[in-house]
Amino acid sequence: MTKNLIIFYLLGVALTSAITNNCIWRDPKTGDVYDFSSLRRDNNWMVTDVDHPDKPEFRFRYIFNFCEPIHDDQVDPADQVAALKVTEVLSAEVTLRDVFGRLDRTTISSDINVPLPGFKITYDSETFCFSGARAKTILNIACSKTQDSSFIMMNPGADSLVNCNPEFIIHSPAGCAIEGANSKSGSSGTLFYLFLFVCLYFLLGTFYNVKYKSQKGLEAIPHIDNIRKIPSYASNVTSFVKEKVMNKSGGLTTSGPSGHKYTLV
């Protein structure tokens, strides 16, 4: 009993961690489940704002990531920076970097700002713009069978020098529910978690048997005796089904070499 309790506790921790790391979000309104782990990038996402005729000395770039902080040599991962605004002052060769979103200040909702299924991620921050508003980055993930090559800025050129709420959109399968009323993949989400649970159970069970019971090789696998009996169980089931089918049809009839008919039972 103690062994099982330990295994199930570790399973719960591992499964929770796996769900968090895989960027799973369940819509509290509909119960739809979304997995946007495919949007995580080792080299971040970067979108450059359009050039501004009235501000030719400035160039604005936005850098952001999903599920983990952005990867940047000048940013400490411990700061949980999820979005960054980079302002290049071309005339002075100066680059300004402002935090425009933190991973620990993330909100997700289904109020996507386009008439398509999907969801919206908002990274809030503690940065204040010239207007006095708090900076935040809004990312719309719209459901699509294929994924765009990059995010598109929804409010380009909106006086970016003081724009505190840059908004972007991408069409991606990540915006489609993997489970729930609006799911396009049926029960694939449930099957995924079931498969993950079974794998973790056997992995942790084997670890427990090796470490605490000094078992080695195949003997350390949980329920190994029952697993070895599977071929026998399968054979018995096959024989049982075959017998039922033959009994129901009155036997299998075939012709002998002399043309006589025989019934196999």
C-alpha positions as CSV (number, residue, x, y, z in Angstrom):
1,M,0.0,0.0,0.0
2,T,2.8,2.4,0.9
3,K,4.5,1.7,-2.4
4,N,1.4,2.5,-4.4
5,L,0.8,5.7,-2.5
6,I,4.3,6.8,-3.2
7,I,4.0,6.0,-6.9
8,F,0.6,7.7,-7.3
9,Y,2.0,10.8,-5.5
10,L,5.0,11.0,-7.8
11,L,2.7,10.4,-10.8
12,G,0.6,13.4,-9.7
13,V,3.6,15.6,-9.4
14,A,5.1,14.5,-12.7
15,L,1.8,14.7,-14.6
16,T,1.1,18.2,-13.2
17,S,4.6,19.3,-14.2
18,A,4.2,17.8,-17.7
19,I,0.9,19.6,-18.3
20,T,2.4,22.9,-17.1
21,N,5.5,22.5,-19.3
22,N,3.4,21.6,-22.3
23,C,1.4,24.8,-22.0
24,I,-2.0,23.3,-21.5
25,W,-5.0,25.6,-20.9
26,R,-8.6,24.7,-20.2
27,D,-11.2,27.3,-20.9
28,P,-13.3,27.6,-17.7
29,K,-16.3,28.7,-19.7
30,T,-16.5,25.8,-22.2
31,G,-14.2,23.2,-20.8
32,D,-12.2,23.2,-24.1
33,V,-8.5,22.3,-23.7
34,Y,-5.8,23.9,-25.7
35,D,-2.1,22.9,-26.1
36,F,0.1,25.7,-27.3
37,S,3.5,24.1,-26.5
38,S,4.2,24.1,-30.3
39,L,4.6,27.8,-30.1
40,R,7.6,27.6,-27.7
41,R,10.8,28.7,-29.5
42,D,14.4,28.4,-28.6
43,N,15.1,31.6,-30.6
44,N,11.9,33.4,-29.6
45,W,9.4,35.1,-31.8
46,M,10.3,38.5,-33.2
47,V,8.1,41.0,-35.0
48,T,9.3,44.3,-36.4
49,D,6.9,47.2,-36.5
50,V,6.5,49.2,-39.7
51,D,8.7,52.2,-40.4
52,H,7.2,55.5,-39.3
53,P,7.6,58.4,-41.8
54,D,7.2,60.9,-38.9
55,K,9.8,59.1,-36.7
56,P,12.4,57.8,-39.1
57,E,15.0,57.8,-36.4
58,F,13.2,55.0,-34.5
59,R,12.7,51.3,-35.2
60,F,10.6,49.0,-33.0
61,R,11.0,45.3,-32.5
62,Y,9.0,43.0,-30.3
63,I,10.4,39.8,-28.9
64,F,8.2,37.2,-27.1
65,N,8.0,33.5,-26.3
66,F,5.6,30.9,-24.9
67,C,5.7,28.6,-21.9
68,E,9.1,29.8,-20.8
69,P,11.0,33.1,-20.6
70,I,12.5,34.6,-23.7
71,H,16.1,33.4,-24.5
72,D,18.3,36.5,-24.4
73,D,21.8,37.0,-23.2
74,Q,20.9,40.3,-21.7
75,V,17.8,39.0,-19.8
76,D,18.0,36.9,-16.6
77,P,15.6,33.9,-16.9
78,A,14.8,34.4,-13.2
79,D,13.1,37.6,-14.2
80,Q,10.4,35.6,-16.1
81,V,10.5,38.0,-19.0
82,A,8.0,36.8,-21.7
83,A,7.9,39.8,-23.9
84,L,10.4,42.6,-24.7
85,K,10.1,45.8,-26.7
86,V,13.4,46.9,-28.3
87,T,13.6,50.5,-29.5
88,E,16.5,51.4,-31.8
89,V,17.4,55.0,-32.0
90,L,19.1,55.0,-35.3
91,S,20.5,58.5,-35.3
92,A,22.3,57.9,-32.0
93,E,23.0,54.1,-32.4
94,V,21.3,53.5,-29.1
95,T,19.1,50.5,-28.3
96,L,16.5,50.7,-25.5
97,R,15.0,47.5,-24.1
98,D,11.8,47.5,-22.1
99,V,10.0,44.6,-20.5
100,F,6.5,44.4,-22.1
101,G,5.3,41.2,-20.4
102,R,6.2,38.7,-17.7
103,L,5.5,35.0,-17.6
104,D,4.3,35.1,-14.0
105,R,1.8,37.8,-15.0
106,T,0.0,35.8,-17.7
107,T,-3.7,35.8,-18.3
108,I,-5.4,33.6,-20.9
109,S,-9.0,33.9,-22.1
110,S,-11.2,32.9,-25.0
111,D,-12.0,36.5,-25.9
112,I,-9.9,36.4,-29.0
113,N,-10.1,39.7,-31.0
114,V,-11.0,38.1,-34.3
115,P,-14.1,36.2,-35.4
116,L,-12.4,32.8,-35.2
117,P,-12.1,30.0,-32.7
118,G,-9.1,30.3,-30.5
119,F,-7.8,32.1,-27.4
120,K,-5.8,35.1,-26.3
121,I,-2.7,35.3,-24.1
122,T,-1.9,38.6,-22.3
123,Y,1.5,39.2,-20.8
124,D,1.3,42.0,-18.2
125,S,4.3,43.8,-16.8
126,E,5.5,46.3,-14.3
127,T,6.7,48.7,-17.0
128,F,5.0,52.1,-17.4
129,C,5.0,53.9,-20.8
130,F,5.2,57.6,-21.4
131,S,1.4,57.7,-21.4
132,G,1.4,56.4,-17.8
133,A,-0.3,53.1,-18.7
134,R,1.2,49.8,-17.8
135,A,2.8,48.0,-20.7
136,K,1.4,44.6,-21.8
137,T,1.6,42.3,-24.9
138,I,-1.5,40.7,-26.4
139,L,-1.2,37.5,-28.4
140,N,-4.2,36.1,-30.3
141,I,-4.0,32.4,-31.3
142,A,-6.6,31.7,-34.0
143,C,-7.6,28.1,-35.0
144,S,-6.2,27.0,-38.3
145,K,-5.2,23.7,-40.0
146,T,-1.8,25.3,-40.9
147,Q,0.4,27.7,-39.1
148,D,1.5,31.1,-40.3
149,S,5.3,31.6,-40.6
150,S,5.2,34.5,-38.2
151,F,2.9,36.6,-36.0
152,I,1.3,39.7,-37.6
153,M,1.0,43.0,-35.7
154,M,-2.7,44.0,-35.5
155,N,-2.0,47.6,-34.6
156,P,1.2,48.6,-36.6
157,G,2.3,52.1,-36.6
158,A,-0.1,53.1,-33.8
159,D,2.3,55.7,-32.4
160,S,4.7,53.0,-31.2
161,L,6.7,55.4,-29.2
162,V,3.9,55.5,-26.6
163,N,2.0,52.4,-27.6
164,C,1.7,50.3,-24.4
165,N,-0.4,47.4,-25.7
166,P,1.0,45.9,-28.9
167,E,-1.3,43.2,-30.2
168,F,-0.4,40.3,-32.5
169,I,-2.1,37.4,-34.2
170,I,-1.1,34.0,-35.6
171,H,-3.3,31.3,-37.3
172,S,-2.1,28.0,-36.0
173,P,-3.4,24.5,-35.0
174,A,-2.4,25.5,-31.5
175,G,-5.6,27.7,-31.5
176,C,-7.8,24.6,-32.0
177,A,-9.1,22.8,-29.0
178,I,-7.7,19.3,-28.5
179,E,-10.5,18.3,-26.2
180,G,-14.0,19.6,-25.4
181,A,-17.1,20.8,-27.2
182,N,-15.1,22.6,-29.9
183,S,-12.4,19.9,-30.2
184,K,-11.5,18.9,-33.8
185,S,-9.6,15.8,-32.6
186,G,-12.2,14.0,-30.6
187,S,-10.7,12.2,-27.5
188,S,-7.1,12.6,-28.6
189,G,-6.4,14.8,-25.5
190,T,-7.8,12.2,-23.1
191,L,-5.9,9.4,-24.8
192,F,-2.7,11.4,-24.6
193,Y,-3.1,11.9,-20.8
194,L,-4.0,8.2,-20.4
195,F,-0.9,7.1,-22.3
196,L,1.2,9.6,-20.3
197,F,-0.2,8.3,-17.0
198,V,0.5,4.6,-17.9
199,C,4.1,5.4,-19.0
200,L,4.8,7.4,-15.8
201,Y,3.3,4.6,-13.7
202,F,5.6,1.9,-15.1
203,L,8.6,4.2,-15.1
204,L,8.2,5.2,-11.5
205,G,7.2,1.7,-10.5
206,T,10.4,0.3,-12.0
207,F,12.5,2.9,-10.3
208,Y,10.9,2.0,-6.9
209,N,11.5,-1.7,-7.4
210,V,15.1,-1.2,-8.4
211,K,16.0,1.3,-5.6
212,Y,14.0,-0.1,-2.7
213,K,13.5,-3.8,-3.6
214,S,16.8,-4.4,-5.3
215,Q,15.1,-6.0,-8.3
216,K,17.0,-6.1,-11.6
217,G,16.2,-6.4,-15.3
218,L,12.7,-7.3,-16.4
219,E,11.8,-8.4,-12.8
220,A,11.8,-4.7,-11.8
221,I,8.9,-3.9,-14.1
222,P,5.6,-3.6,-12.2
223,H,3.2,-6.5,-12.8
224,I,5.7,-8.3,-15.0
225,D,4.1,-11.7,-14.2
226,N,0.8,-10.5,-15.6
227,I,2.5,-9.0,-18.6
228,R,4.1,-12.3,-19.5
229,K,0.7,-13.9,-19.5
230,I,-0.7,-11.5,-22.1
231,P,0.1,-13.8,-25.1
232,S,-1.7,-16.6,-23.3
233,Y,-4.7,-14.4,-22.5
234,A,-4.8,-13.2,-26.1
235,S,-4.8,-16.8,-27.4
236,N,-7.6,-17.8,-25.0
237,V,-9.7,-14.8,-26.1
238,T,-9.1,-15.6,-29.8
239,S,-10.2,-19.2,-29.2
240,F,-13.2,-18.1,-27.3
241,V,-14.4,-15.7,-30.0
242,K,-13.8,-18.3,-32.7
243,E,-15.8,-20.9,-30.9
244,K,-18.7,-18.4,-30.4
245,V,-18.7,-17.5,-34.0
246,M,-18.7,-21.1,-35.2
247,N,-21.4,-22.1,-32.7
248,K,-23.6,-19.2,-33.8
249,S,-23.2,-20.1,-37.5
250,G,-23.7,-23.8,-36.9
251,G,-20.2,-24.7,-37.8
252,L,-17.9,-24.0,-40.7
253,T,-18.9,-25.9,-43.8
254,T,-16.4,-26.9,-46.5
255,S,-16.1,-29.4,-49.4
256,G,-14.0,-32.5,-49.3
257,P,-12.1,-34.0,-52.2
258,S,-15.0,-36.1,-53.4
259,G,-17.5,-33.3,-53.4
260,H,-19.0,-34.2,-50.0
261,K,-19.6,-31.4,-47.6
262,Y,-18.3,-31.5,-44.1
263,T,-19.0,-29.3,-41.1
264,L,-16.0,-28.3,-39.0
265,V,-16.8,-28.0,-35.3
